[in-house]
């Protein structure tokens, strides 16, 4: 036991920390992928003049 950190504490904190890091990375990847919405290379078509994108 160093500075009050026990094995029980680690069994609780490490999975929560892993979940938080995974959630953050997933949000960043989703944010990055928004630049590809309705682009021809991803969906295979171009937007017509005056056509609204499929996302708000």
Secondary structure, DSSP 8 states (H G I E B T S, - for coil): -BTTB-HHHHHHHHHHHHHHHHHHHHHHHHHHHGGGTT-HHHHS----TT---S--
